[in-house]
Amino acid sequence: MSVRPFVVSDLLACAEIVGDIWGKQFAAEIIEDCQPSDDYDFVERFVADRHGIVVGLCGIYRLKVHPENYVGVDWFVVSQRHQRKGIGTQLLTEALRRTFGRIVFVWATEQAESFYAKYGFVRSDYPLQPREGDALMIKK
Ligand SMILES: CC(C)(COP(=O)(O)OP(=O)(O)OC[C@H]1O[C@@H](n2cnc3c(N)ncnc32)[C@H](O)[C@@H]1OP(=O)(O)O)[C@@H](O)C(=O)NCCC(=O)NCCS
């Protein structure tokens, strides 16, 4: 298993994983979100590649409307049958390595809050806009 940068040809495999976990609407959303967009200041995505098969993904991003010293984690998901094998940890570690001392935030799903807590994220009431979820967590 290796973590490597996302390339465009990974997109359908990523959409399939996202669709399996969160449903078709989110599969369509990630495809849309990976098109070039003026909304982003920057975006970097990574995939977990197991013998040429994508089994997980994780991105970091900042929208132009975000404060300059903030960077967010997004599209973080590991395919169901490969969860709890340390792949999420490897993906997040690689993503965090690329955040270069900025304040790292995530709009955490309820299911993943305890995962993020394990890696030092705590709930925050900072009024970050736009709201992209119910639970904003910031890495301490
Ligand atoms: C969150 C997610 C990416 C973690 O990936 P993973 O490969 O399963 O994570 P790891 O195997 O590295 O887990 C490391 C530790 O985190 C904790 N952990 C992982 N998933 C967890 C969960 N669902 N609930 C509680 N703790 C969890 C465990 O302590 C685990 O260690 P353990 O298996 O030795 O107990 C994965 O569970 C997932 O895809 N969830 C659904 C999508 C999602 O909610 N993504 C977050 C969007 S904000």
The ligand as a Gaussian input file, in Angstrom:
#p B3LYP/6-31G(d) Opt

LIG

0 1
 C      -12.469000       8.019000       8.906000
 C      -11.797000       6.971000       8.006000
 C      -11.260000       7.652000       6.747000
 C      -10.638000       6.341000       8.796000
 O       -9.961000       5.441000       7.925000
 P       -9.357000       4.059000       8.441000
 O       -8.444000       3.534000       7.399000
 O      -10.453000       3.169000       8.873000
 O       -8.534000       4.541000       9.723000
 P       -7.360000       3.773000      10.499000
 O       -7.401000       2.311000      10.228000
 O       -6.081000       4.482000      10.218000
 O       -7.834000       4.034000      11.992000
 C       -6.954000       4.426000      12.999000
 C       -7.695000       4.540000      14.301000
 O       -8.695000       5.537000      14.235000
 C       -9.833000       5.108000      14.997000
 N      -10.973000       4.952000      14.084000
 C      -10.955000       4.742000      12.744000
 N      -12.200000       4.703000      12.253000
 C      -13.010000       4.886000      13.296000
 C      -14.398000       4.941000      13.449000
 N      -15.228000       4.821000      12.395000
 N      -14.916000       5.126000      14.669000
 C      -14.094000       5.252000      15.735000
 N      -12.749000       5.196000      15.672000
 C      -12.231000       5.031000      14.468000
 C       -9.476000       3.808000      15.650000
 O       -8.933000       4.086000      16.917000
 C       -8.435000       3.272000      14.723000
 O       -7.517000       2.445000      15.338000
 P       -7.914000       0.899000      15.659000
 O       -8.519000       0.306000      14.405000
 O       -6.564000       0.326000      16.019000
 O       -8.868000       0.954000      16.798000
 C      -12.780000       5.829000       7.632000
 O      -13.353000       5.318000       8.810000
 C      -13.904000       6.251000       6.700000
 O      -13.743000       6.247000       5.477000
 N      -15.063000       6.645000       7.267000
 C      -16.233000       7.012000       6.457000
 C      -16.036000       8.339000       5.764000
 C      -15.842000       9.483000       6.737000
 O      -16.598000       9.673000       7.678000
 N      -14.788000      10.300000       6.468000
 C      -14.485000      11.500000       7.214000
 C      -15.081000      12.683000       6.529000
 S      -14.917000      14.162000       7.495000

